[in-house]
């Protein structure tokens, strides 16, 4: 118990420093893609000291604690698995792409990452920005031929070519439909995602703010394209902030949320939003499917994706952002959604 309390205090301290007003420090500048060999330590229990596997609507499949000798590895803000279920793309809030391949053991559980590379992101000039606030990548979505990234501080949603995003400037930016004066510098477009093409949203891009709220305390959000293009709102349940989202095959939306405080510690939860409720002018909310605190194997959970599991169920993979802090961990956790 004491060990968990100390870890919670350290993590909250590290998060508090990170989420303070931006200092404007420059990110590490690299000219080319770098290999990042990753060492994975298996996590077999989600709840510390327990063999419990069922948590709310989810069954814990397994997880990894990830470390690398490459200092730039980490700071994951969003993570997407490609259609092959093996290769992945991620973005770091330091302005870097992370790419690689998932490895699994004979039983199908995550066992490691391979072929991981880190590449600097390019801005509209085709250059690697020297100020973190210019390239603070927070959300990522993949669509045929496109890698779509949302940014904080300089609020925008940029579309990069895919393949080729690693060394390309964005092809264009989407109109975010939310007045920039309403967006907080360090709490704006945390989430960007692409709706299923078969849904009423017809494969449109959506974005959701982390902490930017209207006069009623609801989060700003918008459908940026398609027949239902327009702004909507998401109910914010204080003290939780939205950090990422992913669509289920049926069109429902899973929202990953995080909370932290010195007294309350760090927590995470996943909320399910009915796909049919996503439309201009709507205020959306939904049930909490899972919630965890520092008694569980969590950290600063920032990324979520939904993948097709070999068992026929939808699987959810979560990743954490270690903020390049020795007090935090890079985690990758996998759950099976039990309908």
Secondary structure, DSSP 8 states (H G I E B T S, - for coil): -HHHHHHHHHHHHHHHHHTSS---------SS-EE--EEEEEE--SBTT----EETTEEEEEEEEEEESSTT---EEEEEE-TTSSEEEEEETTTEEEEEEEEE-TTS-EEEEEEEEEEE---TTSS--SSGGGSEEEEEEEETTEEEEEEETTTEEEEEESSSGGG---SEEE---S-GGGS-TTSS--EEEE--TTSTTTT-EEEEEEEEE-TTS-EEEEE-SSTT-EEEEE---TT-EEEEEEE-TTS-EEEEEEEEETTTEEEEEEEEE-GGG-STT-EE---EEEEE-TTBS--SEEEEEEEE-TTSSEEEEEEE--TT-TTS-EEEEEEEE--
